[in-house]
Amino acid sequence: MSDDEMTPCLRATEFLDHESPRIREFVARSVQDSSAGDPVRQVVDLYYAVRDGLFYEVYGADLSRTGLSASSVLAAGQGFCLHKSVLFAAAVRAVGVPSRLVYADVRNHLASDRLKELIGGDVFFHSLTSVYLGGRWLRATPVFNELLCRLYGMPALDFDGVTDSQYHPYDSSQETSAQMEFLKEHGEFDDLPYEFVMSSMRLLHPRFLDGLSTVAGGSLATEANSHA
């Protein structure tokens, strides 16, 4: 891609506010000294900092414009795929790596019975991130943290900066069973398309929304016991 084509994938935006002090501090403490000058290692460091440094939680999540900015996600310390993908996309831009946000409808099995009831089934509006490394775009999903994956009996999704990190195996004994099935992809975006995201959430998950947030009064970690 040309420099002109890359520019929108590097700039700071309302949502990918990587020039904010909070994001800069997060990047500085997340990237290992040994990763300096190596964009692949820096992005991998940031992947795990987002995946495991912020808890994956769907209940009571802030879906306002402010709540979906990377700096606000970091301050909250938790969120679901929409939030964690925004933070990762912003963080990698802070180290000079182009990024985009990817949206899709997926069938997801990491969900409690209560969550599936609120969602309206097992089809979720999902977000992940695309990063430009080694001359090509790679998919990365720093969403489901390791602890939560253990509670739900599945391995966490790793990323090596060389191959796509997009699909979970069902569990360690059924490696060929898809844990997440992509049903429809909506495309890649240089910034969070707020109206599209919210209209998609309202269409797919009307019972799960409470104004500009998701319904409160739940915990995916607590509900893992009922899922087992």
Secondary structure, 3 states (H helix, E strand, C coil): CCHHHHHHHCCCCCCCCCCCHHHHHHHHHHCCHHHCCCHHHHHHHHHHHHHHHCEECCCCCECCCCCCCHHHHHHHCEECHHHHHHHHHHHHHHCCCCEEEEEEEEEECCCCHHHHHHHCCCEEEEEEEEEEECCEEEEECCCCCHHHHHHCCCCCCCCCCCCCCCCCECCCCCCCCECEEEEEEEEEECCCCHHHHHHHHHHHCHHHECCCEECCCCCHHHHHHHHC
